[in-house]
């Protein structure tokens, strides 16, 4: 049964990208466990506004786990302690009465803090712009069986396409590596006939953009896979390595 | 050059050099185990290697691979620290499925290299290096032995408890390094998928364990032998 709980929040406050940040502690009383985590932050902000203080800045949009806009590093986990969900899908019933919850922004050189808990994730868009697309006209929606695609490949492509580009992988990685994201984006297209045509060019362009933006080198710790809200597998990273090495050897 | 410039290229260098080093360790372990069964056979291998041109050439290649593996590890680690940024998280949790070794490969590598220097000072310096300088005898704890008498070296060093303990620590560090290193190297080449990643992880654990068990067995065997002074075996 959901009950009402009292919690202590330790929230990272930082006024701007260049300014020094610090943790602030806030008390919240009588929070229903049926509240979502972001609603709890809304309640906190309501309380701060009423006290005449600056509300906490955090990213959010769809609040149903598909847009990839929410972030937050909660108690040592991107998207909180639950598995395979985004922060907006996290509910307060995951926390006990009297709990202290630490909320930090993504910390990675590739994602500089804009303010408080909001970080600049434009780097991921730049990687997509470098090659994460199909440049041929694929026409309208074809009949389901017009192009035969093995079920296995279709499933793998769909699993990779589940990536919402939220940045949890790079945030969780001790090396600040974006390999899980890039590998998912390369895989979802490389596995399908429409995307296969440009697979080599895409793998090279996206990896080179990723390196250029200063993301780290993957050491296969698997922290990304464990924290990914969409459970994207590191077998995609093996595929990206394969695609990249093959493309370079062909040059 | 993509091998030197791209992140995946640099990792490929780590992967291939690492796999070569695993193959070398396999050869070294096999050679050591021979000493348990016959010290003469072991000495024969030692003299076959000795300061012959092919052994010297192979040693130079091997040293090159170790240097390559280390220099690239250093380069990648520094880059990764920079990519991580200066701000660290206040709360750090190691996720399930993430092994301790995988997050400490560089530290483990430093430990391995540290003990490797000890090993070089004890064995290589007085064996191949002495022979290269043209010595036919080296002193080993007051004895005069041939630099090709590998068995005498093993018997001498592994009769000291501190040497035995130091080597066992070395094997443990190497075991951790290999349990992550082997499958990780194969993943970097791209030779893995949802099914094989589990298999490679199991293979890494078994292979690292067998390899280190072989090294540890020889070390402990010669220590026990020194305790009973040859009277019991």
Contacts between the chains, C-beta under 8 A, distances in Angstrom:
chain1	res1	chain2	res2	distance
A	10	B	90	7.6
A	23	B	90	6.9
A	73	B	89	6.3
A	73	B	91	7.8
A	75	B	91	5.7
A	75	B	93	7.5
A	76	B	89	6.8
A	76	B	91	3.8
A	76	B	92	5.7
A	76	B	93	3.5
A	77	B	93	6.3
A	77	B	95	7.8
A	102	B	90	5.8
A	102	B	91	4.9
A	104	B	89	5.8
A	104	B	90	6.1
A	104	B	91	7.3
A	107	B	84	7.7
A	107	B	85	5.9
A	107	B	87	4.9
A	107	B	88	6.9
A	107	B	89	5.8
A	108	B	83	7.0
A	108	B	84	6.5
A	108	B	85	5.7
A	109	B	82	6.4
A	109	B	83	5.3
A	109	B	84	6.6
A	109	B	85	3.9
A	110	B	83	6.7
A	172	B	95	7.6
A	173	B	84	7.9
A	174	B	80	7.4
A	174	B	84	6.5
A	174	B	103	5.9
A	175	B	80	3.7
A	175	B	83	6.2
A	175	B	84	6.5
A	176	B	80	6.7
A	176	B	83	3.5
A	176	B	84	4.3
A	176	B	85	6.6
A	177	B	7	7.8
A	177	B	80	7.3
A	177	B	83	6.9
A	207	B	6	6.0
A	207	B	7	6.9
A	207	B	8	6.0
A	208	B	6	6.7
A	210	B	7	7.3
A	211	B	5	7.6
A	211	B	6	5.9
A	211	B	7	5.1
A	214	B	82	7.1
A	214	B	83	5.7
A	215	B	7	7.9
A	215	B	83	5.6
A	216	B	7	7.8
A	216	B	79	6.2
A	216	B	80	4.0
A	216	B	82	7.8
A	216	B	83	3.3
A	216	B	84	6.5
A	217	B	7	4.4
A	217	B	10	6.5
A	217	B	11	5.9
A	217	B	76	4.8
A	217	B	79	6.1
A	217	B	80	5.7
A	217	B	83	7.8
A	218	B	7	7.4
A	218	B	11	6.9
A	218	B	188	8.0
A	219	B	76	7.7
A	219	B	80	7.4
A	219	B	102	6.8
A	219	B	105	6.3
A	219	B	184	7.0
A	220	B	102	6.5
A	220	B	180	7.4
A	220	B	183	7.7
A	220	B	184	4.2
A	220	B	187	5.3
A	220	B	188	7.2
A	221	B	98	5.3
A	221	B	99	7.8
A	221	B	102	4.2
A	221	B	103	5.5
A	222	B	95	7.6
A	222	B	97	5.4
A	222	B	98	5.3
A	222	B	102	7.0
A	223	B	95	5.4
A	223	B	98	5.1
A	225	B	97	7.3
A	226	B	95	3.6
A	226	B	96	6.4
A	226	B	97	5.2
A	226	B	98	6.1
A	227	B	95	6.4
A	233	B	194	6.1
A	234	B	187	7.3
A	234	B	197	7.2
A	235	B	192	6.4
A	235	B	193	4.9
A	235	B	194	4.7
A	235	B	197	6.0
A	237	B	187	6.9
A	238	B	187	5.2
A	238	B	190	5.1
A	238	B	191	7.2
A	238	B	192	4.0
A	238	B	193	6.4
A	238	B	197	7.3
A	239	B	190	6.9
A	239	B	193	7.6
A	240	B	8	7.7
A	240	B	190	7.7
A	241	B	8	5.7
A	241	B	11	7.7
A	241	B	12	7.8
A	241	B	187	7.2
A	241	B	188	5.8
A	241	B	189	6.7
A	241	B	190	3.8
A	242	B	189	7.8
A	242	B	190	3.0
A	242	B	191	7.6
A	243	B	190	7.6
A	244	B	6	7.5
A	244	B	8	4.9
A	244	B	190	8.0
A	245	B	8	6.8
A	245	B	12	6.5
A	245	B	189	7.2
A	245	B	190	6.0
A	246	B	190	7.9
A	248	B	2	4.6
A	248	B	6	7.8
A	248	B	9	7.3
A	251	B	2	7.9
